[in-house]
Amino acid sequence: MINVARIDQHLSLRRRWKNHFMLGLVTLAAITAILPLMIVFFHILKEGLPALSFEFFTSLPAPTGQPGGGMGNAIAGSAILVALASAVAVPIGVLGGVYLSEYADGQVANLFRWTTDLLTSLPSIVVGLFVYATVVAPFKSFSAYAGAAALAILMVPIVVKTTEEVLKLMPQHVREAGLALGLPRWRVILFVVLRGRLPAVMTGVILALARIAGETAPLLITAFGNRNWPQALSEPTPSLPVQIFNYAISPFADWQRQAWAGALTLVFLVFALNLVARLWLARDASGRSA
């Protein structure tokens, strides 16, 4: 006679071994993905941490070939460029995401969605060349306006896509309830849908800020940079990524040391923005579940 219990035990053992095997593969894949990131991070930490000081964040670059100085002007310039880009990209991106989420049908929406997807995959250097041809060359000057325009173009499609996906998560019956109360559709969208998902929308905005904060290629041919504090938005404006690039390729050991410190500062900035975004998103999720 067939021993049913023994067969079941054998099949159960095989299932457990298969489960352990697949779990091991997934764990190995996760470690393989995380390991290069951790190696890069600890190397930047090792090289950049000794070069960090109060002077690094508050001083201008030292004259060529002389030790000392800092990247205070580049940090201030990056803050100005990101703020200008956000002032333009956030309203456009949020409104675009609302349009794709709430008015998704029609050829215009499909064309807008296709254009947004195309912009998302566009190389940043191409955006820089476009801004150079349309802003820098006609006005014959590098400027903060040009750098912010390039960053805004890179930021808009990210905000559009994140806003669209976030608003689609709002249950349809919430919209219908607002309309049933006699509210105009624009009020339902603005005060019910968008307001209810505002923390998640802001999370997408923060992630877009982290994305553009480290861009170098478009700023090389738009904002260009200088070695002084930012004076006017119509003049060449320093930025942290460009300063890191210039110092990294220099022959001076002290500048290369400061390049590592700048890279570490940029990594911490991006890490902080991502952490804030995740905490905000977690708070939004816990608030909705409550």
C-alpha positions in Angstrom: 0.0 0.0 0.0 1.0 3.6 -0.6 2.2 5.4 2.4 0.3 8.7 2.0 1.8 10.3 5.1 5.4 9.6 3.8 4.6 11.1 0.4 3.1 14.2 2.1 6.2 14.5 4.3 8.5 14.2 1.2 6.6 16.8 -0.7 6.6 19.2 2.3 10.3 18.8 2.6 10.8 19.5 -1.1 8.6 22.6 -0.8 10.6 23.8 2.2 13.9 23.3 0.4 12.6 25.2 -2.7 11.4 28.0 -0.5 14.8 28.3 1.2 16.6 28.2 -2.1 14.4 31.0 -3.6 14.7 33.0 -0.5 18.5 32.6 -0.7 18.5 33.8 -4.3 16.4 36.8 -3.5 18.7 37.7 -0.5 21.8 37.3 -2.7 20.3 39.6 -5.4 19.5 42.2 -2.7 23.0 42.1 -1.3 24.4 42.3 -4.9 22.4 45.4 -5.5 23.2 47.1 -2.1 26.9 46.2 -1.9 28.1 48.6 -4.7 26.1 51.4 -3.1 27.6 50.7 0.3 31.1 50.5 -1.1 30.8 53.9 -2.8 29.2 55.5 0.3 31.9 54.3 2.7 34.7 55.3 0.3 33.2 58.8 0.0 32.8 58.9 3.8 36.5 57.8 4.3 37.9 60.4 1.8 35.5 63.3 2.5 35.0 63.3 6.3 38.6 64.4 7.2 38.2 67.4 4.8 35.0 68.7 6.3 35.2 71.7 8.6 33.4 74.9 9.4 35.6 76.8 7.0 34.5 74.4 4.2 30.9 75.5 4.5 31.4 79.2 5.0 34.5 80.3 3.0 35.2 81.1 -0.6 37.6 78.9 -2.6 41.3 79.7 -2.0 43.4 81.1 -4.8 44.7 78.6 -7.4 47.4 76.4 -5.9 46.9 77.6 -2.3 45.5 75.3 0.4 42.5 76.1 2.5 39.3 77.8 1.5 35.9 76.1 1.1 32.8 75.7 -1.0 30.4 78.1 0.7 29.7 80.0 -2.5 28.9 76.7 -4.3 26.5 75.6 -1.6 24.7 78.9 -1.7 24.6 78.9 -5.5 23.1 75.4 -5.5 20.4 76.4 -3.0 19.5 79.4 -5.3 19.4 77.2 -8.4 17.3 74.5 -6.8 14.9 77.1 -5.3 14.4 78.9 -8.7 13.9 75.6 -10.5 11.4 74.4 -7.8 9.4 77.7 -8.0 8.8 77.0 -11.7 8.6 73.2 -11.8 6.5 72.4 -8.8 3.3 74.3 -9.8 3.6 73.1 -13.5 4.3 69.5 -12.4 1.5 69.3 -9.9 -1.0 70.8 -12.2 0.1 68.5 -15.0 -0.2 65.5 -12.7 -3.7 66.6 -11.7 -4.7 66.9 -15.4 -3.4 63.4 -16.2 -5.1 61.9 -13.2 -8.5 63.6 -13.4 -8.8 64.2 -17.2 -7.0 61.1 -18.4 -9.1 60.5 -21.5 -8.6 62.2 -24.9 -5.8 62.7 -27.4 -4.4 65.8 -25.6 -3.9 63.8 -22.4 -2.3 60.9 -24.2 0.0 63.3 -26.0 0.9 65.1 -22.8 1.6 61.7 -21.1 3.8 60.6 -24.0 5.7 63.9 -23.8 6.2 63.6 -20.1 7.5 60.0 -20.5 9.9 61.2 -23.2 11.2 64.1 -21.0 11.8 61.7 -18.1 14.2 59.6 -20.2 15.9 62.6 -21.9 19.6 62.9 -21.1 20.4 65.9 -18.9 23.2 67.1 -21.2 20.6 67.4 -24.0 18.5 69.6 -21.8 21.6 71.7 -21.0 22.4 72.1 -24.7 18.8 73.2 -25.4 18.8 75.8 -22.6 22.2 77.0 -23.8 20.9 77.5 -27.4 17.7 79.2 -26.2 18.8 81.2 -23.1 22.6 81.5 -22.8 23.5 82.1 -26.5 20.8 84.8 -27.2 21.6 86.7 -24.0 25.4 86.1 -24.4 25.7 85.2 -20.7 25.7 82.3 -18.4 23.3 82.9 -15.5 21.3 81.4 -12.7 18.2 81.8 -14.8 19.6 79.4 -17.4 20.8 76.9 -14.8 17.4 77.0 -13.1 15.6 76.6 -16.4 17.6 73.4 -17.2 16.9 72.0 -13.7 13.2 72.9 -14.0 12.9 71.0 -17.3 14.4 67.9 -15.6 12.2 68.3 -12.6 8.8 68.8 -14.2 8.3 65.3 -15.6 9.2 63.7 -12.3 6.7 65.8 -10.4 4.0 65.2 -13.1 4.4 61.4 -13.0 4.6 61.1 -9.2 1.5 63.4 -8.8 -0.5 61.5 -11.3 0.3 58.1 -9.7 -0.4 59.4 -6.2 -3.8 61.0 -7.1 -4.9 57.8 -8.9 -4.7 56.0 -5.5 -7.5 58.2 -4.2 -10.7 56.0 -4.2 -13.2 56.9 -6.9 -16.1 57.0 -4.4 -14.4 60.0 -2.7 -14.7 62.0 -5.9 -18.3 60.8 -6.4 -19.2 61.8 -2.8 -18.0 65.3 -3.4 -19.9 65.6 -6.7 -23.0 64.2 -5.1 -22.9 67.1 -2.6 -23.2 69.5 -5.5 -19.6 70.7 -5.4 -18.1 71.8 -8.8 -15.5 69.3 -10.1 -12.6 71.8 -9.7 -13.5 72.1 -6.0 -13.6 68.4 -5.6 -10.2 68.1 -7.3 -8.6 70.9 -5.4 -10.0 70.6 -1.9 -10.8 66.8 -1.7 -8.5 64.9 -4.0 -5.4 67.0 -4.0 -5.7 68.1 -0.4 -6.2 64.6 0.8 -3.1 63.3 -1.0 -0.9 66.4 -0.4 1.7 64.7 1.8 2.3 62.1 -0.8 2.5 64.7 -3.5 5.0 66.6 -1.5 7.0 63.4 -1.1 7.2 63.2 -4.9 8.4 66.9 -5.0 11.1 66.1 -2.4 12.3 63.2 -4.4 12.5 65.4 -7.5 14.5 67.9 -5.6 17.0 65.1 -4.7 17.1 64.1 -8.3 18.1 67.6 -9.6 20.4 68.6 -6.7 23.3 66.5 -8.0 23.0 67.4 -11.7 26.3 68.6 -13.2 26.2 68.3 -17.0 23.5 70.9 -17.7 24.9 73.4 -15.2 28.3 73.3 -16.9 26.9 75.0 -20.0 24.1 77.1 -18.4 25.1 78.5 -14.9 28.8 77.8 -15.6 30.0 78.9 -12.1 32.4 81.3 -10.5 34.7 81.6 -7.5 32.7 84.3 -5.7 29.5 84.5 -3.7 26.4 84.7 -6.0 25.8 88.4 -6.7 23.0 88.5 -9.4 20.8 85.9 -11.0 21.8 87.2 -14.5 25.5 86.3 -13.9 27.4 83.0 -13.8 26.4 81.2 -10.6 28.5 78.6 -8.7 27.0 75.3 -7.8 28.2 72.4 -5.7 28.2 69.7 -8.4 30.2 71.9 -10.9 32.7 72.9 -8.1 33.2 69.2 -7.2 33.8 68.4 -10.9 36.4 71.2 -11.3 38.2 70.3 -8.1 38.2 66.6 -8.9 40.0 67.1 -12.2 42.5 69.6 -10.8 46.2 68.7 -10.2 46.2 70.1 -6.6 45.9 67.6 -3.8 44.0 70.0 -1.5 41.4 70.7 -4.2 40.9 67.0 -4.7 40.5 66.6 -1.0 37.8 69.3 -1.0 36.2 67.5 -3.9 35.7 64.5 -1.7 34.2 66.7 1.0 31.9 68.3 -1.5 30.8 64.9 -2.7 30.1 63.8 0.8 28.1 66.9 1.4 26.0 66.2 -1.7 25.5 62.6 -0.8 24.3 63.6 2.7 21.9 66.2 1.1 20.4 63.7 -1.2 20.2 61.1 1.6 18.4 63.7 3.9 15.9 64.6 1.2 15.1 60.9 0.5 14.8 60.3 4.3 12.4 63.2 4.7 10.3 62.0 1.7 10.1 58.5 3.2 9.1 59.7 6.7 6.5 62.0 5.2 5.1 59.2 3.1 5.0 56.9 6.1 3.2 59.5 8.1 0.7 60.0 5.3 0.1 56.2 5.2 -0.3 55.9 9.0 -2.7 58.8 9.0 -4.9 57.3 6.3 -4.9 53.9 8.0 -6.0 55.5 11.3 
